[in-house]
Amino acid sequence: MSKERHEERIFLKYDKKINLPHYWETKAFLNLEAQNYLREVIFVRLISATEVMLQDYAKIIYSANRATLLGKEIKIDTNLLSTFQTIDEVWSKIVREECRNLNGRKFSDIIEYYKIKFNINLRRFAEIVAIEEMYDQRNILVHALGHTDDAFRKKYSSNQSFLAITDKNLRQCFTNLEAFHEFVRRASFKKINPTNGINRSFQLVLKIRINEESANHLFDPNYLFNFKNKMHPLSSVTISNLRNKTEVDLILSGPREIVSEYIQIIKHIEDTRKILSVTRRDVMSRSHKTKLSDEKLDEIFSYIQTRPWPEGIKQKISDEMGISKTQISYAFNLILEQEDEFLRRATTTI
């Protein structure tokens, strides 16, 4: 609506008997400060979402590689032992407790954790220094209302006494965090798919809240669902299945049509019976979109094996190989997810 109508809607019902800011004070705030406050709130929430993302990917890696937690000492109250009905419930508690250790950590601590626990070097991300600065900026905004201290100014060679999130800052934050998420996703994908060979499976993570016990059978590894007149057990498209009485964490992998059939069953039950709720659905890999042969993918890899890439590299490959730019983009995604495998194949061929 127009600015005039916006103001009318806010101020038309202004009542002097109610303890509200004066009309002109409120109008000045909306004109001068509201946008700054909104950018700060969005910025803080983005960094918080990044913290949660790093915890979630740690959980994904542990869920698919439980052996990495073998030998870990845990404490379980004897009163809780009788509440565990399956080994999956025990593992669910172990993984959740381990990942809870990442709560409230400094960004440098999380980088060190990923290096030690998963051998994932987050410092290989090109803009990692910018991400770390965003974490520190978030802390300044939350704990000091934007007033910088000597430590912050010295660390980033800044003479700013007050931190403000500009439109340019916020846009750059979106760009950097989107690229960082992609970096972490690909690194995590490699950890849950360690075997040799080009993987063309559709993979995704489902997090589900169980509202009623009658939903439990849907997540049993032996649960059967029909696709094209053939029964498929859930275990046939499952990398990891961590469950307790209230939550399920699934990592599904397989042909897209079969995985999607199971997801449709879950969504239908969620919509019609309300006995469960899907709280998260993240795609780990869309490699199934690539229609090119392994040989064509190897040829594309030969173009992009050396960094940095020249400008317009996708269009150049498309023109020289006679393949649509869309398929080239799909090929790029698959290759970058499984670059170690393509490097192995290239070395073996030589």
C-alpha positions in Angstrom: 0.0 0.0 0.0 1.1 3.6 -0.4 3.1 5.3 2.3 0.2 7.6 3.1 -2.2 4.6 3.7 0.5 2.9 5.8 0.8 5.9 8.1 -3.0 6.2 8.2 -3.3 2.5 9.3 -0.8 3.0 12.1 -1.9 6.4 13.4 -5.6 6.7 12.6 -6.6 5.0 15.8 -4.0 6.8 18.0 -5.5 7.4 21.4 -3.9 9.9 23.7 -5.2 8.0 26.8 -2.9 5.1 25.9 0.7 5.4 26.8 2.1 5.3 23.2 5.0 7.2 21.6 4.0 10.6 20.2 2.9 10.6 16.6 5.9 12.6 15.4 8.4 10.5 17.4 7.0 7.3 16.0 7.0 8.7 12.5 10.7 9.8 12.9 11.6 6.3 14.1 9.9 4.7 11.1 11.6 7.0 8.7 15.1 7.0 10.2 15.7 3.9 12.5 13.3 1.1 11.6 15.3 0.0 8.6 18.5 -0.1 10.5 16.9 -2.2 13.3 15.4 -4.5 10.8 18.7 -5.1 9.0 20.3 -5.9 12.4 17.6 -8.4 13.4 17.9 -10.2 10.0 21.7 -10.2 10.3 21.6 -11.7 13.8 19.1 -14.3 12.8 21.2 -15.3 9.8 24.3 -16.0 12.0 22.1 -17.9 14.4 20.8 -20.0 11.5 24.4 -20.7 10.5 25.2 -21.9 14.0 22.3 -24.3 13.8 23.3 -25.4 10.3 26.7 -26.4 11.5 25.2 -28.4 14.4 22.7 -30.1 12.0 25.5 -31.2 9.6 27.5 -32.6 12.5 24.5 -34.6 13.5 24.1 -35.8 9.9 27.7 -37.0 9.7 27.5 -38.7 13.0 24.2 -40.4 12.1 25.7 -41.9 8.9 29.0 -42.8 10.6 28.2 -44.0 14.0 31.6 -45.8 14.2 33.2 -42.3 14.7 31.6 -42.3 18.2 32.6 -45.8 19.2 34.6 -45.8 22.4 33.0 -42.5 23.6 32.1 -42.6 27.3 28.6 -41.5 28.0 26.6 -41.1 31.2 23.0 -42.4 31.3 20.8 -42.1 34.3 19.7 -45.7 35.3 16.1 -44.4 35.5 16.2 -43.8 31.8 17.5 -47.2 30.8 14.0 -48.7 30.8 12.8 -46.0 28.4 15.0 -47.2 25.6 13.3 -49.8 23.5 15.7 -50.0 20.6 19.4 -49.4 20.0 18.5 -46.6 17.6 17.0 -44.7 20.6 20.3 -45.1 22.4 22.3 -43.8 19.4 19.9 -40.9 19.0 20.7 -39.8 22.5 24.4 -40.2 22.0 24.4 -38.2 18.8 22.2 -35.4 20.2 24.3 -35.1 23.3 27.5 -34.9 21.3 26.2 -32.2 18.9 24.8 -30.2 21.9 28.5 -29.5 22.7 28.5 -27.1 19.8 26.0 -24.8 21.4 27.4 -21.4 22.2 30.9 -22.2 20.9 33.1 -19.6 19.3 33.4 -19.9 15.6 37.1 -20.8 15.9 36.1 -23.6 18.2 33.6 -25.0 15.7 36.3 -24.8 13.0 38.6 -26.8 15.2 35.8 -29.3 16.1 35.1 -30.0 12.4 38.8 -30.5 11.8 39.4 -32.9 14.6 36.1 -34.9 14.5 35.4 -35.1 10.8 38.7 -34.0 9.1 36.8 -31.2 7.4 38.9 -28.1 7.1 36.4 -25.2 7.1 39.3 -22.8 6.6 39.5 -24.0 3.0 36.4 -21.9 2.3 37.5 -18.8 0.5 35.6 -16.3 2.6 36.1 -17.9 6.0 37.6 -14.8 7.5 34.5 -12.8 6.5 32.3 -15.5 8.1 34.3 -15.2 11.4 34.0 -11.5 11.3 30.2 -11.8 10.9 30.1 -13.9 14.1 32.0 -11.3 16.0 29.7 -8.6 14.6 26.7 -10.5 15.7 28.2 -10.7 19.2 28.8 -7.0 19.3 25.2 -6.3 18.2 23.7 -8.7 20.7 25.9 -8.1 23.7 26.9 -4.5 23.3 24.1 -3.0 21.1 26.6 -2.3 18.4 29.3 -0.5 20.5 32.6 -2.0 19.5 35.4 -2.6 22.0 39.2 -2.4 21.7 39.6 -6.1 21.0 37.2 -5.9 18.0 38.7 -2.8 16.6 42.2 -4.2 16.9 41.4 -7.6 15.4 39.8 -6.0 12.3 41.9 -2.9 12.1 38.8 -0.7 12.5 38.3 2.7 14.0 34.5 2.3 14.2 33.1 3.0 17.6 29.6 1.9 16.6 28.7 -1.0 14.3 25.9 -0.5 11.8 24.6 -3.1 9.3 24.2 -1.4 6.0 22.2 -2.7 3.0 25.5 -3.6 1.3 26.7 -5.5 4.4 23.5 -7.5 4.6 23.5 -8.4 0.9 27.2 -9.5 1.2 26.2 -11.6 4.3 23.5 -13.4 2.2 26.1 -14.1 -0.5 28.8 -15.4 1.8 26.5 -17.5 3.9 24.8 -19.1 0.9 28.3 -20.1 -0.5 29.4 -21.3 3.0 26.3 -23.5 3.3 27.1 -25.0 -0.1 30.7 -25.7 1.0 29.6 -27.4 4.2 26.9 -29.4 2.4 29.4 -30.8 -0.1 31.9 -31.6 2.6 29.2 -33.4 4.6 28.0 -35.2 1.4 31.5 -36.7 1.0 31.5 -37.9 4.6 28.3 -39.8 4.3 29.2 -41.2 0.8 32.7 -42.5 1.2 32.7 -45.3 -1.4 34.3 -45.0 -4.8 32.1 -44.5 -7.9 30.0 -41.7 -9.2 26.9 -41.4 -7.0 23.8 -40.4 -8.9 21.4 -40.9 -6.0 18.8 -38.4 -4.8 19.6 -37.7 -1.2 17.9 -35.7 1.5 17.5 -35.3 5.2 14.1 -35.5 6.9 13.5 -34.5 10.5 10.1 -35.6 11.8 8.3 -35.0 15.1 6.1 -37.9 16.3 2.8 -36.6 17.6 1.3 -40.1 18.3 2.7 -43.5 18.8 0.7 -44.9 15.8 3.2 -43.1 13.5 6.2 -45.2 14.7 5.7 -48.1 12.2 6.3 -45.7 9.3 10.0 -45.4 10.3 10.7 -49.1 11.0 13.5 -50.2 8.6 11.2 -53.1 7.5 8.3 -50.7 6.7 7.1 -51.6 3.1 5.7 -49.1 0.6 4.5 -49.7 -2.9 6.1 -48.2 -6.0 5.1 -49.4 -9.5 3.6 -52.6 -8.1 6.8 -53.5 -6.2 7.2 -53.4 -2.4 10.3 -51.5 -1.1 11.5 -51.7 2.5 12.4 -48.3 4.0 15.9 -49.7 4.7 16.5 -49.9 0.9 16.6 -46.1 0.6 18.0 -45.3 4.1 21.6 -44.2 5.0 20.7 -43.4 8.5 17.6 -43.8 10.8 17.9 -42.3 14.3 14.8 -42.5 16.4 13.5 -41.8 19.8 10.0 -41.5 21.2 9.4 -38.0 19.9 11.7 -37.4 16.9 13.1 -39.2 13.8 16.1 -38.2 11.8 16.3 -39.9 8.4 18.9 -39.6 5.7 17.4 -41.1 2.5 19.2 -42.0 -0.6 18.2 -43.7 -3.8 16.4 -43.3 -7.1 14.4 -40.1 -6.9 11.1 -41.7 -7.9 11.3 -44.3 -5.1 12.5 -41.8 -2.4 9.8 -39.3 -3.5 7.1 -42.0 -3.1 8.0 -42.6 0.5 8.0 -38.8 1.1 4.6 -38.5 -0.4 3.3 -41.1 2.0 4.7 -39.2 4.9 3.3 -35.8 3.7 -0.1 -37.3 3.1 -0.3 -38.8 6.6 0.9 -35.5 8.0 -1.8 -33.6 6.2 -4.7 -36.0 6.9 -4.0 -37.7 10.2 -1.8 -35.2 12.0 0.1 -38.0 13.8 3.5 -36.6 12.7 5.0 -33.3 11.6 7.9 -32.8 9.1 10.0 -30.1 10.7 12.9 -30.2 8.3 13.5 -31.3 4.7 16.9 -30.6 3.2 18.3 -31.9 -0.1 21.8 -33.2 0.3 22.3 -34.1 -3.4 20.4 -33.6 -6.7 22.9 -35.6 -8.7 20.1 -37.5 -10.3 19.4 -34.5 -12.5 22.6 -35.2 -14.5 21.7 -37.1 -17.7 25.3 -37.2 -19.0 27.3 -40.4 -19.1 30.3 -41.0 -16.8 32.6 -40.4 -19.8 31.1 -37.0 -20.6 31.3 -36.0 -16.9 35.0 -37.0 -17.0 35.5 -34.8 -20.1 33.8 -31.9 -18.4 36.0 -32.4 -15.3 39.1 -32.1 -17.5 37.9 -28.5 -18.4 37.4 -27.4 -14.7 40.1 -29.4 -12.9 42.4 -26.4 -12.8 41.5 -23.3 -10.8 40.7 -20.5 -11.2 38.1 -21.0 -14.0 38.0 -18.5 -16.8 35.0 -16.3 -17.1 32.1 -17.9 -19.0 33.5 -21.4 -18.5 30.0 -23.1 -18.6 29.1 -21.4 -21.9 32.4 -22.4 -23.4 32.0 -26.1 -22.5 28.4 -26.0 -23.7 29.5 -24.7 -27.1 32.5 -27.0 -27.5 30.7 -30.2 -26.4 27.3 -29.4 -27.9 25.5 -29.9 -24.6 22.9 -27.6 -23.1 24.1 -25.1 -20.5 21.5 -26.5 -18.1 23.0 -30.0 -18.3 26.5 -28.5 -17.9 25.3 -26.8 -14.7 23.9 -30.1 -13.4 27.2 -31.7 -14.2 29.1 -29.0 -12.3 27.0 -29.6 -9.2 27.7 -33.4 -9.4 31.4 -33.0 -10.0 31.9 -30.4 -7.2 30.0 -32.8 -4.8 32.3 -35.7 -5.7 35.5 -34.0 -6.9 37.7 -36.4 -5.1 36.2 -39.3 -7.1 36.6 -37.5 -10.4 40.2 -36.7 -9.5 40.8 -40.4 -8.7 39.3 -41.4 -12.0 41.4 -38.9 -13.9 44.6 -40.2 -12.1 43.7 -43.8 -12.8 43.1 -43.1 -16.5 46.5 -41.4 -16.8 
